[in-house]
């Protein structure tokens, strides 16, 4: 069977796994990275990808720093994610699972090692993105300035399209479970309040003032004012969108506790400015992220203590 068509498609991952044919070097420490020992044998394993010993040593140090960042991050990759990547590779190359195994065997690579290398690469990519995301700091003033510039440019070109979105005015009552009131009891209390409100024995506003543990809105009869659903907890937002105007919802739970809510009004609001603010933020964020991406390993090195040990 010929494997050239498979080899070319898998070259990136396969190259990383290829077995080096160097004779085992006498073990010795060639560098210390935050007191971690870098061994000569580790450097030798990089020699097939680098032109000289020093470059191989630097690559070994970079690998260690990346692996340490991965470990420290606590990020992990699920087996299903790795399996999906492998299935995608098989589909993209138009081969069968058996042909993939044959190609790996031809290269002297076990499937376990292959899957592990994919997992390691996915981990590094994810940690890199998380690290970069934490490092990027976008100045709100820059966002405002760029958004204004983009908006004016769209107006000048005649390409401006106004955007609108639905806003909701919401009232709610919040009950939280505690050591003497469990979830079932909190839910039942809201069911009782809903029944009393619907029966006309108490108003929603009065019930909120007397019972809601969201003290800020309780002072306004449970009124949360006008907002877009997405500013709330996802389960709260979902219930807003599914509620009928003026109808009290069934009790439901969010990360804050148990609620009943009522949509008191809706309106369409021009969100063109907000759309351009989002576009500007995304553009500035991505620009910084690209810059941090280039310097990620440099930043890891800068924060590490590296000592080179001569064999002389």
Buried (B, 14 or more C-beta within 10 A) or exposed (E): EEBEEBEEBBEEBBEBBBEEEEEEBEEEEBBBBEEEBBBBBBBBBBBEEBEEBEBBBBBBBBBBBBBBBBEEBEBEBEEEEBEEBBEEBBEEBEBEEEBBBBBBEBBEBEEEBBBEBBBBBBBBEBBBBBBBEEBBEBEEEEBBEBBBEBBEEBEEEEEBEEEEBEBBBBBBBBBEBEEEBEEEBBBBBBBEBBEBBEEEEBEBBBBBBEBBBBEEBBEEBBBBEBBBBEEBEEBBBBBBEEBEEEEBBEBBBBEBBBBBBBBBEBEEEEBBBBBBBEBBBEBBBEEBBEEBBEEBBEBBBEEBEBEEEEEE
